[in-house]
Amino acid sequence: MTIQDKFLKLATDNAPGQEVRQSREADFLRGDLLEGGMVDFSHGDVDAHEPTPGAFEAFAAGVEEGGAQAYTEYRGRSEIREALAARLAEFTGAPVDATDGLIITPGTQGALFLAVASTVARGDKVAIVQPDYFANRKLVEFFEGDMVPVQIAYQDAAEHEAGLKLDELEAAFKAGARVFLFSNPNNPAGVVYSPEEIDAIAALAARYGATVIVDQLYSRLRFEGATYTHLRAHPAAENVVTIMGPSKTESLSGYRLGVAFGPAEIIGRMEKLQAIVSLRAPGYSQAVLRTWFNEPAGWMADRIRQHQAIRDDLIALFRGIPGCKVRSPQAGSYLFPALPALSIAPAEFVKALRFQAKVVVTPGTEFSPHSADSVRLNFSQDHAAAVSAVERIAALVERYRA
């Protein structure tokens, strides 16, 4: 693979928010989120929901402190890591080693890059769920690993399951895959893996000596009735790298913070690479992590209620479109509806949405080649604006219905 080929694999045309911000004709100012204005579902609107109380004050205090906060250890300031380790251990149900087993990164995207780079070399087979977060595939291809797809039948699975095809996962391990990469809750479908599915993943990974990288970015934003099982707490779990961070859930995306925790050997490799790529997560921003998992009582429950109300209204609108199929997400802030047959190609419909309806969505092919009829929406938006935008999607579907 040539260097040009490697970077072609990293195409960012449909990256969250990218198309809108690169376009001169896009009216993406905040004031345009009035009725009929541009709504960008490619990422969450952090202006629509209040950030964690005290976040900016913690950031400002870090700035005031100066060098001690600006130039932390490469893996993050030790006293912040110690506080995080205790909170993450309580949340996930297994101990976290603050000294050797945890690293603070420039966003969860940074954590994902470091984790894949630390476990995948040229020719290594990597099992990847389809559909799943688009960067998973791109990073494996960039590091010249060989993808082994594993499907989730999320549309047809039971309500409490993601629909992982366990026979395909075992076949991937038998074929030589020694890394399994997936998100839970799934991005884009918002489904959560059942305890039985997590049991099977842990057992298979242990049997075949595989490392598992699990992106749990939205594991706090769980809706009513959803149960969640942390893979790292499973008795059979060994080489598990867990990625989390304050992001859309807390309206803190702009601080660019993530954490990864897992085996000391892998975290050590990630730190060595981070020291070359970015030195550390933004020093002043690290101070904001003092507010993470430390919100006022009831704050997270209220955030979940707000998002569940938006989810329910949008689901009702999509289910009112004849031929549209959408599963209600159990967690996170993504919808992944499969649209009915249209008279234009899916990529052209995505463009039509932008120019005719002022709605930006991410095409389903970013997440799986099997998802051309789907689009992804991040519904962490202003509630009324999101409803208006989906009504415009419905109208455009009827205009182009086959």
N, C-alpha and C positions, 0 to 999 in steps of 0.2 A: 504494500500500500504506500503510495507516495504521500508526501506531506500535504499536497493539495487535496488528495482524497480524504485524508484524516480530517481536515478542517471543513470539507464539504459535509461530513457527517454531523457537524455541529451547527447546521443551518438554524438561524434564529428568526426566520421570517414570521413564525407563528408563536414566538416566545411571548409570555404574558406582558401585555401592554406595549410591546415593541412596535407593532404595526401602526398603532395610533400615534405614538410619539415620534415616529419617523416620518409621518405624513403631514405635509404643509396644510392640507385642506381639512385636517381633523380638528374639530372644535372641542377639544378635550378640557377646556377650562372648567373649574369647579362650578362656576355659575351656569354652565350649560346643562347641568343635571336637572333642568326644569322639565316639565312635561314635553315629551317629544325630543328631548336633548339626547346627546350621545351617552350611552351606557356601555361601559367596557367590562364585560363578563370574563375577560381573559385573566383577570386577577382581582383580588378583593379591594374594596374601596375603604382604605383605613380612615378616611374622613367621615365615613358614615356612622362609625361607632367609636365611642370614647376609648382611648387607650387606658391601660392599667393605671390606676391612680398612683401618683408619685413617681411615675417613670421619668418624666422630664426632670423633676427635682433631683432624682438619683443621678441622672446624666450630668446635670449642672454641678452637682457636688463632686463628681469625678473630674470635671474640668477644673474646678477650683482646687482640687487636691494636686493636680499637675502631674509631674513626672512619674510618681509612684503608680498612678492609674494609667497614664499614657503608655508607659513602657513595661508592660507586665511580662511574666514568663511567656514563652511561646505558646504554651498550652492554656494560658489564662492565669489570672491572679489567684494565688493559692487560697486565700480566705474566701473568695467567691466560689471557687471549686468545692471547698469543704461544705459551704452552706448548700450548694446545689446538690452535692452527693447525698446529703441527708434527705432533702426533699424528693429527689428522684428515686431514691431507694424506697421511701414510703409510698410514692405513687406507683412504682412498678412492681413492688413486692420482692425485691432482691437487693442485696448490698451493692453499693457503688463505691469503688476505690477512688477517692478524690486525688490521691497522689499519682498513681500510675494508670488508672483506668478511665480517666475522663479528660476530654479536651474541649475547650471553647473555641468556636470557629466563626468565620465571617458568614453568618447565615447557615441554615441547614443545607443550602446548595453547596456551600464550602465544605461542610461535613461529608456530604455525599461524594463530592469529587475526591476528597482525601481518602475516604473509605474504599472506594473502587480502585483508586491508584495504589492503595496499600495491599490489595488482595488479588488484583487481576494483572497478569502479564500476557504478552503476545501468545496467542494460541490457546489460552486457558478457556475452558468451557464454563459459561455462566448461565444458570437458569434464571429466566426473567418472566414475570407474569405479563400476560396480555389480556385486557388493556391495563396499563400501569403508567406511572409518571414518565413523561417523555424523556427526561434527562437520563434515566436509567439506561435505555438503549443507546443513547448518543455517547455516553461515557464509556460503556463497554466497547462500542465500536472504535472510539477514539484511542483507547488503550489496546486495541487490536485483539480483544477477546472474541470468542465465538459464542454467539447467543444461542441458547436452547429455549425456545418459547414454551411456556406453560399457560394454559388457558384458565380463565375463571368464567364460568357460565352464570354470571351475576344476574342476568335478566330472568333466568329460569330457576335459580336456586331458591331454597326455603328462605323465609324472611330473616332468620337468624344466622344465615350462612353467607359467605362470600361466593361459594360455588367453585372453589379450587379443585381442579382435576388432579387428584392425588396420584392417579396412575401415570399421568404425564410427568409429574414432579419426580416420582421414583424412576421413571424411564430416563429422565435427564441426569439423575445421579448415576444410574447404571451406565449411561453413555460417557461419563467422565466429568460431569459438572461438579466442581468443588466449591462453588460460590452460588448462593441463592439470594436474589435481590428482589424485595417487594415492599409495598407500602401498606400500612394498616392503621387507620382506615385507607381503603384503596382510593387513590387519586388516578382516575377521574370519577369513579362510580359511587364513592362514598359508602361502600359496603364494608362491614367489619367481619373479620375472620372469627368463626365460632370457636369455642374451647376445643371441640373435637378436631377442627382443622389445625389449630395451633399444636395440639397434642401430636398429630400426624407429622407436621413439619418438623417439630423437635425430634421425634423418633427417627425420621428418615435422615435428617441432617447428622444426627449422632451415628447412625448405622453406617453412613458413607463418609464420615469424617469431613463434612462440608462446613464452611463458614456461611453464616446467614447475616445479611445486612438488612435491617428492617427500619423503614422510615415511618416514625410514629408522630409526625408533625401535628396531626389533628386529633390525637388520641384524648385530648381534654374536652373537645367539643362533641360530646356524645349526647344524642337525643333520647327522649323518653323511651324506655323499654330496651335500650341497647345495652348489651353486656360486652365487656372487653377483657381479653386475656393477654397479658404481657408475655411474649415469647421468652424473654430473658429469665423470667421467674419459674419456668418449667424445669422440673428436676433433671430432664435429659438435655437441657440447653447447655452448650459449652461455648463454642466460638460464635457468639452472637454480638454484633455491633448494633446498638440502638441509637437512632438519630432523632432528636427532638429540638425544639426551640420556640421562643416567643415570636409569633408571626401574626397571621390574619386573626386568629382566635383572640389575641390580646390587643390587636391593632398596633403592633410594635414592629411591623415589617421593616420600617425605615432605619432601624438601629442595626440591622444586619447581624443578628446573633443566632447561633446554633450551638448545640452540644452533641457530642458523640461519646458513648461510654460502652466499654466492653473489655476484651482481653488486653492485658498490658502490652503484649508484643505488637498488636495491631495499632493500638493507640500511640505507642512509641513511634512507629513508622509514620503515622499521620502527623505527629508533631514535627518530625524531621522534614517532611515535605512542606508543612505549613511554614516552617522557619525560612524556607526558600521562596515559597510562592507569595506569602503575604505577611510574614513575620508572626502575626498574631491576629486575633479578632480585634476590631477597633477598640483601642484601650478605654476611651471614655465611655463607649457604649457598654462595655462589660459591666459597668456599675449598674446599668438598668436591670441586670439579672438579679439584683437584690430584691426587686419587686416581683419577680416571677415565682409562681406558686406561693406567693405571699400577699395575695390580694385581700381586700376587705371581705368579711363574711357576706356571702350571698352574691358577690359580684359576678363570679363565674356562672352561677345558676341563672342570673338575669341575662347574661350574654347568651347562654344556650337558649333561653326562652325567646329572645329576640330573633335568633337565627332559625329556630324551629318554626316560628310564625311566617317568616319569609319563605322557608322551604315549602311549607304546606300550601301557601297561596300559589307558588309557582308550579308545584306538582299538579294542583287542580287545573291550572291553565293548560299545561301540556297534555294532561289526560283528557282535556276537552277537545283536543285536535284529533280528528278521526285518523286512525292508522299510526299515531305516535305511541311509542312504548317507552316508559320511563319507570325506573325503580326508585322508590323513596330512599334516600341515603340515611344510614343509621348514625353517621357521624360526619364531621367535617363540613365544608361549605361548598360542595360541588354537586351539580346535577349533570347527568350524562344521557340525555334523551336520544333515542333512535327515531329519526324523523321518517314520515311516510315517503313513498316513491315520489320523486320530483321530476319535472321536465328538463331540469338543468343539472349539470354535474355538481356533486357536493361542494367542491372547491369554489365553483361559481356562485353557489347559493350563499356561502360564507361571505363572499365579496358583496353580493347583493344585499345581505343583511347590513353590512357596514355602510354602503353608499345610499341605499334606499330606505333603510329603517333606522339608521344611526345606532346599530347594535353590533358590538364586537364579541365574537365567540371564538373558541379554539376548535379547529377541525378535529374530528375523532381520529383521523389517521396519525396524528401526533402521538397517540397512545397505543395504537395497534393497527396493523394493516387490515384487520377484520372489521374495523369500526368506521368505515367511510360514511355510513349513513347517520352517524352520531355527531353531536357537538357537545363541548364541555362549557358549562357556565359556573363561574364562582359567584354564588348568591350572597356573599358577604358584602352587601350593597345597601344603599338607601332603599327602604322597603317599597315606597311608592314608585320610585324610579325603576326598580327591578320589575315590578308588576307591569308597568307601562311598557317596558322593553319586551317582555315576553308576549304581551298582547300584540305588539308589532311583529314579533317572530311568527306568531300564529297567523296573522294576516298575510304575511309574505309566503308562508307555506301554502295557503290557499291560492295565492296568485300563481305559484309555480307547481301546483300539484299535477302529477302526471295524469 
